Amino acid sequence: MALAPPIADPPLTDAGDQHSHAWTAYNQAVADSLDRLNAAMGVTDGSDATAGQVGEWLSSVVATPAGIGNNNPTNVTSLSLTAGDWDVRGEVWYNLGAGPTGSCEAAISTTAGGMPSAPGIGSRTTQIFVHQANSGQVLPLATCRLSLSAPATVWLIALCGFSSGTTTVYGRIDARRVR
């Protein structure tokens, strides 16, 4: 929408010390448009982008391993995202138990405790083979796009199939506002 000054209305009131209502509204609309343009441009000086700006960065890191159940999708951590277009990525770290481990899976999902069921809804990776007992495993997740029309929570999910012992997980999830 193009802004046009209210040229038919004198810019100052008769006393000459106040803007008219039309000019005050016009000046506010110009200021609001400049704020929107600056937010869409992001930052170019190496500082952090503020909330709502292109380049805004959010992350959640869990550095302390927590136990998970056998073949039980588990929430590792989450992020609360505002409406907008986001690129989300993450990784899950596993400390595998003493028994055989047949599969490790990780996902980014908009459903707590739920693995994405189809491409394009999040990000998911699976490794199915016998892992070495008492070892570590890292599953990185491809970046996925989440275009949100309303605020939403995005989850980092871990799933592991093991026969005995204790398996623990930890990890991180990151999101950057693209537009």
C-alpha positions in Angstrom: 0.0 0.0 0.0 1.5 3.3 -1.0 1.5 6.1 1.5 0.3 9.5 0.3 0.6 12.7 2.4 -2.8 14.4 3.1 -2.0 17.4 0.9 -5.5 18.8 1.1 -5.1 19.2 4.9 -2.7 21.8 6.2 0.2 20.1 8.0 -0.1 22.4 11.1 -3.2 23.5 13.0 -4.2 27.1 13.0 -2.0 27.8 16.1 1.0 26.5 14.1 2.3 24.3 16.9 0.5 20.9 16.3 0.1 18.6 13.4 -3.4 18.0 12.2 -4.9 14.6 12.8 -4.4 13.6 9.2 -0.7 14.5 9.2 -0.2 12.8 12.6 -1.7 9.6 11.2 0.4 9.9 8.0 3.6 10.4 10.0 2.8 7.3 12.2 2.1 5.2 9.1 5.5 6.2 7.6 7.2 5.3 10.9 5.4 2.0 11.0 6.4 1.2 7.4 10.0 2.0 8.1 9.9 -0.3 11.2 8.5 -3.2 9.0 11.2 -2.6 6.4 14.0 -2.6 9.0 12.7 -5.9 10.5 12.5 -7.5 7.1 16.0 -6.4 6.3 17.6 -8.1 9.3 20.9 -6.9 10.6 24.1 -6.1 8.8 26.4 -5.1 11.7 27.2 -8.4 13.2 24.7 -8.0 16.1 21.9 -10.4 17.0 18.6 -9.9 15.2 15.8 -9.0 17.5 12.5 -10.9 17.9 10.5 -10.7 14.7 13.5 -9.7 12.5 14.9 -11.8 9.7 17.8 -13.7 11.1 16.3 -14.1 14.6 18.0 -17.1 16.2 16.6 -19.4 18.9 18.1 -22.6 20.3 17.7 -25.0 23.1 20.5 -27.3 24.3 20.2 -30.2 26.7 23.7 -31.2 27.8 22.8 -33.6 30.5 21.8 -37.1 29.3 18.4 -38.4 30.3 17.1 -42.0 30.1 14.6 -43.1 27.5 12.4 -46.2 27.2 12.8 -48.9 24.6 11.0 -47.9 21.3 9.3 -45.0 23.1 9.5 -41.6 21.3 10.9 -39.1 23.8 10.9 -35.3 23.9 14.6 -34.2 24.2 13.8 -30.5 24.2 11.6 -27.9 22.4 11.4 -24.4 21.1 8.5 -22.0 21.1 8.4 -20.2 17.7 6.3 -17.2 16.8 4.4 -17.0 13.5 6.8 -16.7 10.5 9.0 -18.7 8.2 11.7 -20.7 10.1 14.6 -23.0 9.2 14.9 -25.6 12.0 17.7 -28.1 12.6 19.0 -30.2 15.4 20.9 -33.3 16.5 20.4 -36.1 19.1 23.3 -37.7 21.0 22.8 -41.2 22.3 24.7 -43.1 25.1 23.8 -46.7 24.2 23.2 -49.3 26.9 24.9 -52.6 27.5 22.5 -54.7 25.3 22.2 -54.8 21.5 20.7 -51.7 19.9 18.9 -52.3 16.7 17.8 -48.7 15.7 18.3 -45.1 16.6 16.0 -42.4 15.3 15.7 -38.7 15.7 13.2 -36.1 14.5 12.1 -32.5 14.5 8.3 -32.5 14.9 5.5 -30.1 15.7 3.9 -32.9 17.8 5.2 -33.7 21.3 6.4 -37.3 21.4 5.5 -37.8 17.8 7.7 -38.8 14.9 6.9 -37.1 11.5 5.0 -39.5 9.3 5.7 -38.0 5.9 8.3 -35.9 4.3 7.8 -32.1 4.5 6.3 -32.1 8.0 9.6 -32.0 9.9 12.9 -33.7 9.7 13.7 -37.4 10.5 16.6 -39.7 10.4 16.9 -43.4 11.2 19.8 -45.8 11.6 18.9 -49.5 11.6 21.8 -51.8 12.4 23.3 -53.4 15.5 25.2 -50.7 17.3 28.1 -51.4 19.6 27.1 -51.7 23.2 28.1 -48.9 25.6 28.9 -46.6 22.8 27.9 -43.1 21.6 25.9 -42.2 18.5 25.0 -38.9 17.1 22.1 -38.3 14.6 22.1 -35.0 12.9 18.9 -33.8 11.4 18.5 -32.0 8.0 17.2 -28.5 8.1 13.4 -28.3 7.7 11.3 -25.3 6.8 8.4 -24.5 9.1 6.0 -21.8 7.8 3.8 -20.9 10.7 0.7 -18.7 10.6 0.5 -18.8 14.4 2.9 -19.5 17.3 3.8 -23.2 17.7 6.2 -25.4 19.6 8.7 -27.5 17.7 10.1 -30.7 19.4 13.4 -32.6 19.2 12.4 -36.3 19.5 14.6 -39.3 20.2 13.6 -43.0 19.6 15.8 -46.0 20.2 15.2 -49.8 20.1 17.4 -51.7 22.6 17.1 -55.0 24.4 18.6 -54.3 27.8 20.6 -51.8 29.8 20.0 -48.0 29.9 20.1 -45.7 26.9 20.3 -41.9 27.5 19.9 -39.0 25.1 20.7 -35.3 24.9 20.9 -32.8 22.1 20.0 -29.4 20.6 17.5 -27.8 18.4 18.0 -24.4 16.6 15.7 -22.2 14.6 16.5 -19.1 12.4 13.8 -16.8 11.1 14.1 -16.7 7.3 11.3 -14.2 6.7 
